[in-house]
Amino acid sequence: MPAVKVENLEKDYGKVKALRGISFEIKEGEIFGLIGPNGAGKSTTLKILATLLTPTGGKAEIFGHDVVKEAPRIRELISYLPEEAGAYKNLTGREYLEFMARLYAKNERDSAKMMELGIKLSGLGGRLDDKVSTYSKGMTRKLLLARALMVRPKLAILDEPASGLDIINAYTIRKTIREFARSEGVTFLLSSHNMLEVEFLCHRVALIDEGRIIDLGTPGELKERYDAENLEEVFMRAIGEGGVHYE
């Protein structure tokens, strides 16, 4: 059974068709990237899988559970990090993690375990005792990623996890994702318009443009298919050549 199964998914915003019948599957334990320009349909797809939006047509399942009919069950299995997520600025980083751990944990023991993992994942050291209002964007993103992963979800859905970060913070975020997937067996679905970043991080990627998936495969397969040096070249050639449609 795939971790994620999307079949002919559609989403309309009035007259605007954000998704035009996309289909793809994600294997358990895989880091899967959905890449494309702004407005391509990436965030809409992630929000549907996170049960925040209802699709206009088609269906999606996470570990065999329908995202519309079984939304409460889905929320027990996933963790979702939006692109523009924020933390409570009047709290310290440690207080924020403690608050979220108590919210998600079933008991004090689980809460303590979540906190221990969250502190480690954040990599913020002594700055955890400073207020979030004093954090840089990179520090805040590390804190939020720690919050998303410390609950050990079966599926982590990350929207532009390293968007707008400097090289050092973006590298740290990618390293955390890669190591956590390997050590915990967590499945990741992430979106990005940074195709070079995704190339180094993801096992497989789907190229999405104007609400359609135009091709899908491992970075190596896609580069070979389009005789390209990187995924940016792949994407431009896929658009120009029409791509191999998977909708």
Salt bridges, closest charged atoms under 4 A:
GLU7 OE2 - LYS5 NZ 3.82
ASP12 OD2 - LYS17 NZ 3.44
GLU30 OE2 - ARG204 NE 2.57
GLU61 OE2 - LYS59 NZ 3.20
GLU70 OE1 - HIS65 ND1 2.92
GLU76 OE1 - ARG73 NH1 2.73
ASP129 OD1 - ARG94 NE 2.73
ASP130 OD2 - ARG127 NE 2.45
GLU160 OE2 - HIS193 ND1 3.03
GLU184 OE1 - ARG152 NE 3.11
GLU197 OE2 - ARG174 NH1 3.15
GLU199 OE2 - LYS223 NZ 2.71
ASP215 OD1 - ARG225 NH1 2.67
GLU233 OE1 - ARG237 NH2 3.66
GLU247 OE1 - HIS245 ND1 3.21
